[in-house]
Amino acid sequence: MMQARAIYFDAVGTLIHPVEPVAESYRRIAATHGLLLDLPTVATRMKAAYARQEQIDQAAGWRTDEARELDRWQSIVRDTLPEAPHCFPDLWHYFSQPTAWSVDNDCGESLRSLARAGFVLGIASNFDERLAGILPHLPALAPLAERCVISSLVGWRKPGAGFFEIVARQAQCEPGEVLFVGDDFRNDVEGSRAAGMQAVFFGSGSLSRISDLLVMAAVSDHNASPRN
């Protein structure tokens, strides 16, 4: 992190978290349509459905757009809840609501401290355009609001190289000056490193909360001059 001028964060699983397990949301909303399923069944189906869609996107070279993301999630819901695919509109709407998401208590102040230290901060996510509607309602993420790279809007998904090229360009940094933080090892860590960035795996022993970055920055840049 010593060379980092910019820090970009993955969104879901890193900065924002579902207020309940995603499989539980599927199970709960399916129940409102009269479909009663046990949670392990939903979770197992969802994992397999997600993996199938990842394979499709990999075969397409990680290209995406809003139409693809809509189709992707329709397919995941259909394969997870084959008895009730008509649940899709309710699920799509639910996860577009800020109330479906939470932010760790220490996140806001940690981000403000990193911004005061001179780091360029941003979000780079495999979400879709719904994320742009969620972020303004999460005040803790205000330091990141001006720099948000959303895969469906830029045409590339992580771990595609095109996605990380756009991140570096938006940050106005060389790839090696960007530290990428995320909870998906392939998409966030391996993908950003392959693009020449630095990376930290969120959820590992050294970084389990955003506030841990303050310690890393203090250790690495204790005597560094302010960034501009």
Buried (B, 14 or more C-beta within 10 A) or exposed (E): BEEBBBBBBBBBBBBBBBEEEBBBBBBBBBEEEEBEBEEEEBBEBBEEBBEEBBEEBEEEEBEBBBEBBBEBBBBBBBBBBEEBEEBBEBBBEBBBEBEBBBBBEBBBEBBBBBBEBBBBBBBBBBBBEBBEEBBEEBEBBBBBBEBBBBBBBBBBBBBBBBBBBBBBEBBEBEBBBBBBBBBBBEBBBBBBBEBBBBBBBBBEEEBEBBBBBBEBBEEEBEEEEEEE
